[in-house]
Amino acid sequence: MILVLTNDDGIDAPGIRALEAALPHQQTVMVAPDQPLSGCSHQLNRGGPIAIQQRGEDEYAIAGTPADCTRVAMSYLCPQAQWVLSGINAGGNMGSDIYVSGTVAAVREATLLRVPGIAISQYIKDRRPIDWEISTRLATKVLHQLMQRTQTAGRFWNVNLPCLTPNDPDPQMIDCPLCTQPLPTEHKVDGNLFYYVGKYSDRRRDAGADVDICLSGNISICEIRLW
């Protein structure tokens, strides 16, 4: 099986290496942006050239968005790939985040191209440094489980890993709905400058939905349906 790996943090980000490490026995092709593009949503190149730089065997840096990376991978660099996996994003992508996330957009584009996909993000609590070894271990378990499931056209998986320490017990993997609550809108105004000041960890949450599950210390698994 051949897997395309991408992200929105850029090909040099540690998260995509953690994702690669979670797939030690799989053939992977890394096709990721040549720079960080967090929060770029589903932007696409509108007709100009997209530069492709080969960084190594089966590794390509793309001068485009995560959705562009999926398109370039599936139409040109690796059309035989059976999956597109995006992440591991440095920061959560749950609830309303999925509409602005480039990480999620990469697998949404794969779904539109009729290729199954999984987006994985690592929640950061109180700006704590990410322990990528923990992220890799959790991602390995999640990917093993999800890639064994029957895939339905028009759907993809969005996964969020909790923020853990090495001494914490392994979290549960919980299938759950997407939270419907907005991001915090608390703010301050200084002259003509508007600042958001709300804390991500204090966001409102639907009981039993992905924000609630992940921020409570477990792995949230949402099946996102496009049609």
N, C-alpha and C positions, 0 to 999 in steps of 0.2 A: 504494500500500500504506500502511495506517495502523498505527502501532506505539504500544503503550502502554509508557511508561517509568516505572519505579518503583525503590524501593530500601528499605534499612532504616536508612540514615544520616539520613534526613529530606530534605524537599524543598529545604532550604537548603544541603545538602552539596555540595561541589565535584564529587564523583564523578558525580552525576547530570547535571551540566552537561557534564562530559567525555564522558559517554555520548551526550548530545544532539549534541555537536560531532562525534562519530564517525559521525553519520547526516545529513550536510548536505543530502542530496537526498531525504529521506524525510519524510513527514508524521507528526509525533509528537504524542502527547497525554501530558502528564506528570501522573501520579496517584500521589502519594507521601505518606508520613506527615508530619504537621505537626511532628514532633519526632524526635530520634534514638531508634531502637529496636533497636540492634544486639544480636544474640543472642536475639531474641524467638521464634525458631523459627516454628512454624506456628500460633501463637495466632490466634484468631478472636473477633470480637465475638459474644457469646452472647445477643443479643436486644435490647440497648439501642440508642439512636439513635447514628448515626455522623455527626458534623458534617462538612460539605463546604464548604471555603472556596475560591472561585475566586481565584487569584492573578494571572491574566492570561489571554490567549487560549490556550486548550488547556493550561492549567496549574491543577491542583487540589491543595490540601493537605487531607489526610484525617485526621480524628481517630481513627485506627485503625491496625492493624498492616499490614505489607506484604501478607499474605494477604488482609486486608480490602480493601486498595487494589486488588488484582487483581479481587476480587469486585465491588466498586463500579464499577470501570472496565468490566468485561465485561458486567455486568448492567444498567448505567444510563448511565454517562458516555460510553462508547465501545464499544457491543456489536458494532460492525462491524470492530473491530481484528483484524488477522490474526496479530499477534505480541505477546507480553509480554516485554520486556527489562528485566532488573533489575541495578542497579549504577550506576556502577562502585564496588564496595565498597572502603572504605579498610581494607585488611587481607585476608589470604587466607581463602578458604573452600574448603578441600580436605580430602580424607579424612573423618575423623569430624566435621569442622566442619559438614558439610552438614546434620547433624541438629539443630543449634542455630541455624543461620543464618537470619535473616529474609530476607536477599537471595535465598537459594536457595528458601525457602518461597514467595516470591511467584511464582516460575515453576513450582514444584511445584503450587501451586493452579491456575495457568493450565493445566497439563497435565491436571489433574482435570476442568477445564472444557472440555477438548478444544481448547485453543488452544496452539500451539507456543510455547516459551519458551527464553530463554538467560539464564543468570546469569553475570555477569562480576565478578571481584574482583581487586584489586591487592595482591599480597603486599608487605609492608613489612619490610625487613631492617634490624635494629639501630636501629629508630626513625628511620630516614632519612626526611626529608620526601618526599612523593610528588611526582614530576614529572608533573603531569596532562597535559601535552602529549605525553609519551611514552605514557602510558596511552591517550590518545585515538587516537594513531597505531596502536598495537597493536590496540586494540579495533576500529578501522575495518577492518583486515585480517581479523581473526577473524570479525566479523559478516558481511563480504562472503562469506567462504568458507562459513560455516555456514548462512547463509540461502539458499544455492544448493543445499544438500543436500536429498535426499528426507527428509521428516519422517515419523516413525512414531508413531502414536497410543500414548500411555502413556509417552513418553520425552521428556526434555529435555536441554539441554546445560549443563554447569557448567564455566566457564572461569576459569583463574587466570593472571594476568599476572606475570612475574618482575619483580624489582626491578632496574632498569637505570639507568645514567647516560647522558647524551647521547653519550658517546664509545664506548659498547658497540655491537657489531654487532647487527643485527636477530636476534631469537631464532627458533628453529624452532617451528612449531605441531605439537604431537605428540598424537595420539589415544592415550589411555591409560586403564587401569582406575583405579578409586577405591582409594586406600590403605586398608588394613584396620587400621592401627595406631592406638592411642589417643593422645590428647593427653598431654603430659608430666604426670606426677602427683607430681613432686618437690615437697616442701613443708617448711614449718617451722611450729612451734607455739610461740606466746608466750602463756603462761597458758592461757586457754580460747579463744584465737583461732587459727584454722587458716589458713595462707597457702599458696597455690601459688607456687612459686619457679622452676619449670622454664622454660627458654627455648623459645619457639615454634620457633625455627630449629634447635634440637637435637632436635626430635621424631623418634621412630623412623619409619622409612619402608620400604615395600616397594619393591624394585628395579623401576624402570620404571613405577611408579604415579604418581599426580598429585603427591603431596608431593615425591617424588624428582625428577620432571621440572621442576616450578616452582622449587624451591629450588636446582636446578642451573643455572638461568638460561634455561629455555625456557618456552613457553606450554603449559600442560596443558589438554587438552580431554577431558572425560569425558562420555559419554552415560549418563545416569542412567535406569534403567528402573523404572517403577512397576508395569507389568503386561506 
